[in-house]
């Protein structure tokens, strides 16, 4: 496997973020593309060569593109736009050579219904296009348990759909175990996010977190938010179980660190990289 980082996680400028990623020993970075930039003209004129040259100058590869935030693929009235934007993102990923776009798609309903039919139709269209150009739309895990997403993916055609496996989203949002979800999704994993966290209702009163953190959790829960991101190794993802299970699927791609909160992102990212190296070494998982 290989260690990467989401460039946005450094929360600083482009060149400074690349410099930090290289200094911390990462091999690759994931870039975010705003949905508003995804027009045919913008994709055609995107400064791909300039960006790749900048990455190369820092000894970095592009792990995947991230984008399309806010699209949910479950409304027939809006899905033509969802499909168009997603296919344009795949075109851009193809130009970059990474050929992977990661995104959430909304919550997959557990039972057959109009929304699920709309999702299936949109994803089939995207899958067929991705398969044609050799690119993958990697759906991020989390809003639903792994078996529900896996059953939907098993019903698709075309070969252009994969999974961006985020173990923290599973424990934070759907109370699913990553190693269990891999039974359904392992064959689809083309990219991963390395993240950790807890589901607030399960751990809100844990005295190990201290009064300030528990008060913050209560405030989040009052606002309807049930997830709480934490540094790697401090949440409920058991990386000593998850990473060997991921390796057993045959996945040998990117473990891309994502840190969305915290006052010291560079420190948290550095600690996360060291943590992953330690766990992988302990289980004989090679890191390139």
Secondary structure, 3 states (H helix, E strand, C coil): CEEEEEHHHHCCCHHHHHHHHHHCCCCEEEEEECHHHCCHHHHHHCCHHHHHHHHHHCCCEEEEEEECCCCCCCCCCCHHHHHHHHHHHHHHHHHHCCCEEEECCCCCCCCCCHHHHHHHHHHHHHHHHHHHHCCEEEEECCCCCHHHHHHHHHCCCCCCEEEEEEHHHHHHHCCCCHHHHHHHHHHHEEEEEECEEEEHHHHCCCHHHHHHHHHHHHHHHHCCCCEEEECCCCCCCCHHHHHHHHHHCCCCCEEEECCCCCCCHHHHHHHHHHHHHHHHHHCCCCCC
